[in-house]
């Protein structure tokens, strides 16, 4: 398990995962419905190399294991999140490659068929960070590979976990990724937090040029 620590950001997420349980996190989603709709449509080989960015408690990973996918990397800035996911998944966790890293410092060891990100990208609020993320993803995804990314929409919250975020429309997200990716499909839906508050999410699937 490699570790890269972004001062401030790392401290924030360590505290979150050390002090709150899953049901207290606004982004908690027992089953990643929108992401799995895209997965079903892509019909990926079960040996595909997959990375989940901002993996948290590992709900997407769990869903992918249940589908039979065998080569999954889980990346999160917080070691506490990773430890929680490993404990929750039990024996299933042994097949996962766990990486504790700030995504902006991540050096991919290889190329991926699928890059999945639910609610990490929208925490990047300046152009340098956004472009750095896109550059890393572009270089890490195989030609004709896929990027699934979910962010708050323009009708969604302006903050999450006490932090400012960047809202996106379908067109603004597609424009950000236009250099390296072709948009395939987008889903706009309300996510309901454990407290019952609606948060409007934009989830899109792109294909690497």
ZAMI-635941 format. One record per atom (N, C-alpha, C): residue in one letter; x negated, y, z negated. Coordinates in steps of 0.02 Angstrom, whole numbers, padded with zeros to 5 digits, always signed. Atoms other than C-alpha are relative to their C-alpha. Layout:
// residues N
aXYZ/...
***
This chain:
// residues 209
x-00043-00060+00000/x+00000+00000+00000/x-00044+00062+00000/x+00040-00060-00004/x-00090+00157+00061/x+00036+00059-00030/x-00032-00057+00032/x-00058+00323-00025/x-00029+00066+00025/x+00018-00069-00016/x-00060+00503+00039/x+00045+00044-00043/x-00040-00041+00045/x-00002+00636-00084/x+00002+00072+00024/x-00010-00070-00016/x+00070+00801-00031/x+00019+00036-00065/x-00013-00033+00064/x+00058+00913-00186/x+00064+00040+00005/x-00065-00034+00000/x+00229+00982-00231/x+00053-00046+00027/x-00048+00046-00029/x+00327+00875-00111/x-00003-00068-00034/x+00009+00065+00032/x+00255+00717-00187/x+00028+00001-00071/x-00024-00007+00069/x+00289+00777-00365/x+00077+00001-00003/x-00073-00006-00001/x+00468+00821-00320/x+00033-00068+00008/x-00034+00064-00015/x+00512+00651-00247/x-00017-00053-00051/x+00014+00045+00055/x+00421+00555-00383/x+00049+00011-00058/x-00046-00016+00055/x+00528+00645-00512/x+00070-00024+00016/x-00067+00021-00020/x+00688+00612-00415/x+00009-00075-00011/x-00009+00072+00003/x+00658+00425-00403/x-00018-00029-00069/x+00014+00023+00068/x+00593+00411-00582/x+00055+00017-00049/x-00050-00024+00048/x+00742+00499-00660/x+00072-00012+00021/x-00069+00010-00023/x+00896+00460-00553/x+00008-00069+00030/x-00014+00064-00032/x+00975+00296-00504/x+00033+00011+00068/x-00026-00005-00069/x+01042+00258-00330/x+00066+00039+00003/x-00067-00029-00002/x+01220+00311-00370/x+00001+00074-00018/x+00005-00072+00015/x+01160+00483-00426/x-00030+00039+00057/x+00031-00033-00057/x+01078+00522-00259/x+00052+00017+00052/x-00054-00022-00046/x+01186+00623-00140/x-00003-00037+00066/x+00007+00034-00065/x+01117+00530+00012/x+00014-00074-00003/x-00012+00072+00007/x+01159+00358-00058/x+00053-00025+00049/x-00046+00030-00049/x+01241+00250+00074/x-00011-00076-00005/x+00008+00072+00011/x+01273+00067+00035/x-00017-00037+00064/x+00014+00031-00065/x+01273+00020+00219/x-00009+00055+00052/x+00015-00054-00048/x+01194+00128+00357/x+00040-00008+00065/x-00047+00015-00055/x+01344+00122+00474/x-00022+00029+00067/x+00018-00032-00064/x+01290+00248+00607/x-00063-00031+00029/x+00063+00029-00023/x+01113+00179+00617/x+00011-00069+00029/x-00010+00069-00023/x+01175+00001+00635/x+00042-00003+00064/x-00035-00003-00065/x+01294+00052+00776/x-00051+00008+00056/x+00052-00008-00051/x+01141+00111+00872/x-00040-00064+00008/x+00038+00063-00003/x+01045-00047+00828/x+00037-00052+00041/x-00041+00049-00038/x+01187-00154+00896/x-00002+00016+00074/x-00002-00018-00071/x+01189-00056+01059/x-00068-00010+00034/x+00067+00007-00029/x+01000-00069+01084/x-00020-00072+00013/x+00015+00071-00010/x+00994-00258+01069/x-00075-00014+00000/x+00072+00009+00006/x+00813-00258+01013/x-00018-00072-00015/x+00027+00065+00016/x+00711-00416+01007/x-00013-00003-00076/x+00008+00006+00073/x+00701-00483+00828/x-00073+00007-00022/x+00070-00010+00016/x+00511-00471+00837/x-00023+00072+00011/x+00018-00069-00012/x+00516-00285+00876/x-00032+00031-00062/x+00032-00036+00055/x+00403-00174+00771/x+00041+00062-00017/x-00047-00051+00023/x+00511-00057+00668/x-00029+00037-00059/x+00020-00040+00059/x+00470+00086+00549/x+00060+00040-00024/x-00052-00039+00032/x+00592+00165+00427/x-00034+00056-00039/x+00032-00058+00029/x+00535+00341+00382/x+00045+00031-00054/x-00041-00022+00056/x+00595+00402+00212/x+00045-00056-00023/x-00039+00062+00010/x+00649+00226+00167/x+00038-00002-00066/x-00038-00004+00063/x+00705+00268-00012/x+00010-00068-00032/x-00016+00063+00034/x+00793+00123-00096/x+00008-00059+00048/x+00006+00056-00047/x+00784+00019+00063/x+00065-00028+00027/x-00064+00026-00025/x+00966+00005+00118/x-00003-00016+00075/x+00007+00016-00071/x+00923+00016+00304/x-00043-00062+00009/x+00044+00059-00004/x+00783-00110+00279/x+00040-00063-00015/x-00041+00057+00019/x+00904-00228+00193/x+00046-00021+00057/x-00045+00015-00056/x+01027-00215+00338/x-00038-00031+00058/x+00040+00027-00056/x+00888-00249+00464/x-00024-00071-00016/x+00020+00069+00020/x+00826-00402+00367/x+00059-00047+00010/x-00059+00042-00008/x+01004-00469+00366/x+00014-00015+00073/x-00009+00011-00072/x+01007-00449+00556/x-00055-00046+00028/x+00052+00046-00022/x+00848-00554+00567/x-00063+00032+00025/x+00061-00034-00023/x+00717-00422+00608/x-00058-00017-00047/x+00054+00031+00037/x+00546-00480+00552/x-00063+00042-00007/x+00060-00041+00002/x+00419-00340+00578/x+00019+00071-00017/x-00026-00064+00023/x+00472-00191+00472/x-00051+00033-00045/x+00042-00042+00043/x+00367-00051+00398/x+00046+00051-00035/x-00039-00048+00039/x+00443+00055+00258/x-00047+00055-00024/x+00042-00056+00020/x+00369+00228+00230/x+00040+00049-00042/x-00031-00051+00041/x+00412+00346+00089/x-00056+00038-00036/x+00049-00041+00034/x+00318+00489+00007/x-00007-00021-00073/x-00002+00016+00071/x+00365+00421-00165/x-00015-00073-00014/x+00014+00068+00023/x+00283+00267-00240/x+00056-00026-00043/x-00056+00021+00042/x+00427+00265-00364/x+00058-00027+00041/x-00053+00024-00045/x+00552+00245-00221/x-00018-00069+00026/x+00021+00064-00027/x+00450+00103-00148/x+00003-00055-00052/x-00004+00050+00053/x+00436+00013-00314/x+00072-00020-00014/x-00071+00015+00011/x+00624+00027-00337/x+00027-00044+00056/x-00024+00039-00057/x+00657-00041-00162/x-00027-00072-00004/x+00030+00066+00006/x+00537-00186-00189/x+00036-00041-00054/x-00036+00035+00054/x+00623-00230-00354/x+00070-00019+00022/x-00069+00014-00020/x+00797-00218-00278/x+00004-00055+00052/x-00001+00050-00054/x+00755-00322-00125/x-00027-00067-00021/x+00025+00064+00025/x+00666-00455-00226/x-00045-00035+00050/x+00042+00040-00045/x+00592-00594-00120/x+00000+00025+00071/x-00003-00026-00068/x+00648-00509+00040/x-00054+00054+00012/x+00048-00055-00007/x+00524-00368+00005/x-00069-00025+00023/x+00066+00026-00015/x+00375-00483+00034/x-00017+00001+00074/x+00012-00001-00072/x+00397-00477+00222/x-00010+00071+00027/x+00002-00070-00022/x+00395-00285+00228/x-00069+00029-00011/x+00062-00039+00009/x+00242-00175+00255/x+00019+00065-00034/x-00017-00059+00039/x+00255-00040+00121/x-00054+00052+00004/x+00048-00054-00007/x+00171+00128+00148/x+00025+00060-00040/x-00016-00061+00037/x+00172+00272+00022/x-00039+00057+00032/x+00034-00054-00037/x+00134+00427+00125/x+00049+00056+00016/x-00035-00056-00030/x+00193+00600+00169/x-00001-00012+00076/x-00003+00015-00072/x+00253+00577+00348/x-00047+00046+00040/x+00043-00047-00037/x+00151+00730+00401/x-00073-00019-00005/x+00069+00024+00007/x-00008+00641+00345/x-00008-00072+00024/x+00000+00071-00019/x+00038+00470+00414/x-00039-00011+00064/x+00037+00021-00059/x-00082+00389+00535/x+00022-00071+00019/x-00028+00066-00017/x+00013+00247+00619/x-00054-00050+00020/x+00050+00050-00017/x-00090+00087+00628/x+00012-00033+00067/x-00017+00030-00064/x-00002+00035+00788/x+00060+00036+00030/x-00058-00030-00035/x+00145+00070+00904/x+00064-00037-00020/x-00064+00027+00022/x+00327+00044+00859/x+00051-00001+00057/x-00056+00004-00047/x+00477-00012+00961/x+00058+00045-00023/x-00054-00041+00028/x+00593+00084+00844/x-00025+00040-00059/x+00014-00046+00056/x+00568+00234+00730/x+00068+00022-00027/x-00064-00017+00031/x+00713+00261+00609/x-00011+00051-00056/x+00006-00052+00051/x+00737+00416+00501/x+00069+00026-00016/x-00062-00030+00024/x+00891+00457+00401/x-00016+00049-00056/x+00005-00054+00050/x+00877+00624+00311/x-00070+00014-00025/x+00068-00025+00016/x+00689+00654+00313/x-00016+00061+00044/x+00019-00053-00048/x+00667+00762+00469/x+00029+00068-00019/x-00030-00066+00013/x+00787+00897+00410/x-00032+00037-00060/x+00037-00035+00053/x+00675+00935+00259/x-00058+00042+00027/x+00053-00039-00030/x+00547+01008+00379/x+00030+00066+00024/x-00034-00064-00012/x+00584+01194+00389/x-00042+00051+00037/x+00038-00046-00042/x+00441+01275+00483/x-00024-00035+00063/x+00015+00029-00066/x+00389+01250+00663/x-00062-00044+00000/x+00061+00040+00003/x+00216+01185+00621/x+00015-00071-00026/x-00018+00066+00028/x+00288+01044+00513/x+00043-00040+00049/x-00045+00034-00047/x+00424+01004+00639/x-00039-00027+00059/x+00039+00022-00058/x+00303+00996+00784/x-00049-00055-00018/x+00045+00053+00024/x+00181+00891+00682/x+00037-00066-00004/x-00040+00061+00005/x+00317+00765+00643/x+00015-00029+00069/x-00018+00023-00067/x+00373+00755+00825/x-00061-00029+00035/x+00061+00025-00031/x+00193+00733+00883/x-00018-00069-00027/x+00015+00065+00031/x+00165+00589+00760/x+00048-00053+00027/x-00050+00048-00025/x+00327+00505+00813/x-00012-00017+00074/x+00010+00010-00072/x+00291+00529+00998/x-00059-00047+00013/x+00059+00043-00010/x+00120+00447+00983/x+00009-00069-00030/x-00009+00064+00034/x+00183+00308+00869/x+00050-00046+00034/x-00053+00041-00032/x+00329+00249+00977/x-00024-00023+00068/x+00020+00029-00064/x+00296+00134+01124/x+00039+00033+00058/x-00039-00022-00058/x+00346+00190+01300/x+00064-00042+00004/x-00066+00032-00002/x+00532+00149+01317/x+00023-00024-00068/x-00023+00014+00068/x+00542+00130+01128/x+00053+00050-00020/x-00058-00038+00022/x+00677+00212+01024/x-00013+00039-00064/x+00000-00043+00059/x+00699+00350+00895/x+00072+00010-00022/x-00065-00014+00030/x+00851+00353+00782/x-00012+00050-00056/x+00013-00053+00048/x+00861+00512+00681/x+00067+00030-00023/x-00061-00028+00029/x+00997+00579+00563/x-00018+00061-00041/x+00012-00063+00035/x+01003+00757+00497/x+00067+00030-00021/x-00060-00038+00012/x+01128+00876+00422/x+00018+00039+00063/x-00024-00038-00058/x+01233+00954+00560/x+00007+00074-00019/x-00011-00071+00013/x+01271+01139+00576/x+00060+00012-00046/x-00056-00003+00047/x+01428+01103+00473/x-00017-00033-00067/x+00021+00034+00060/x+01329+01012+00340/x-00030+00048-00051/x+00030-00042+00052/x+01243+01075+00181/x-00063+00036+00025/x+00060-00037-00016/x+01103+01202+00188/x-00058-00018-00047/x+00051+00024+00047/x+01010+01122+00043/x+00013-00073-00016/x-00007+00068+00025/x+00977+00946-00019/x-00052-00011-00053/x+00046+00013+00056/x+00899+00892-00183/x-00035+00064-00023/x+00027-00063+00020/x+00872+01076-00221/x-00048+00032+00049/x+00048-00025-00050/x+00768+01102-00063/x+00037+00027+00061/x-00027-00024-00063/x+00805+01204+00093/x-00009-00054+00054/x+00005+00047-00057/x+00837+01102+00250/x+00012+00038+00065/x-00016-00027-00066/x+00854+01134+00437/x+00061-00036+00027/x-00059+00030-00031/x+01026+01105+00511/x-00011-00007+00075/x+00006+00011-00072/x+01043+01038+00688/x+00068-00011+00032/x-00054+00020-00044/x+01171+01030+00826/x-00028-00054+00046/x+00023+00050-00048/x+01164+00893+00956/x-00048+00031+00050/x+00042-00031-00050/x+01089+01014+01081/x-00066+00025-00029/x+00062-00025+00029/x+00961+01092+00962/x-00047-00057-00017/x+00042+00058+00014/x+00899+00920+00908/x-00029-00028+00065/x+00024+00026-00064/x+00889+00860+01088/x-00054+00046+00030/x+00049-00047-00026/x+00794+01018+01136/x-00067-00007-00036/x+00062+00010+00038/x+00666+00990+00997/x-00039-00061+00026/x+00031+00063-00019/x+00633+00815+01063/x-00006-00009+00076/x-00007+00006-00072/x+00652+00852+01249/x-00065-00019+00036/x+00063+00013-00034/x+00467+00840+01291/x-00014-00075+00006/x+00019+00070+00000/x+00451+00657+01244/x+00057-00050-00001/x-00055+00046+00011/x+00625+00585+01226/x+00063+00019+00040/x-00065-00008-00034/x+00789+00560+01319/x+00056-00018-00048/x-00057+00015+00044/x+00951+00571+01220/x+00044-00054+00030/x-00045+00053-00022/x+01057+00414+01230/x+00070+00009-00028/x-00066-00005+00031/x+01198+00444+01106/x-00006+00037-00066/x-00002-00033+00065/x+01248+00547+00954/x+00067-00014-00033/x-00059+00010+00041/x+01372+00520+00814/x+00002+00056-00052/x-00010-00051+00052/x+01440+00661+00705/x+00053-00027-00048/x-00047+00029+00049/x+01522+00602+00544/x-00012+00030-00069/x+00006-00020+00070/x+01555+00648+00364/x-00027-00058-00041/x+00025+00046+00051/x+01450+00558+00236/x+00028+00024-00067/x-00027-00018+00065/x+01533+00553+00066/x-00049-00021-00054/x+00048+00014+00054/x+01415+00567-00081/x+00035-00042-00053/x-00032+00037+00055/x+01443+00458-00236/x+00048+00042-00040/x-00047-00045+00035/x+01529+00612-00311/x+00061+00017+00042/x-00058-00011-00043/x+01651+00614-00164/x-00003+00063+00042/x+00008-00062-00039/x+01582+00770-00079/x-00018-00018+00072/x+00013+00013-00071/x+01585+00769+00112/x-00061+00040+00023/x+00059-00031-00031/x+01419+00806+00200/x+00000-00020+00074/x-00003+00016-00071/x+01424+00820+00389/x-00069-00016+00027/x+00064+00025-00027/x+01284+00720+00472/x+00004-00005+00076/x+00010+00012-00072/x+01221+00715+00650/x-00051-00056+00006/x+00045+00057-00011/x+01145+00547+00699/x-00007-00011+00074/x+00012+00007-00072/x+01064+00526+00869/x-00051-00054+00015/x+00047+00051-00024/x+00973+00391+00965/x-00032+00026+00064/x+00039-00022-00057/x+00835+00436+01088/x-00044-00056+00027/x+00047+00047-00030/x+00728+00338+01209/x-00064+00036+00019/x+00065-00030-00015/x+00542+00375+01227/x-00011+00000+00075/x+00013-00006-00072/x+00498+00437+01401/x-00061-00042+00019/
***
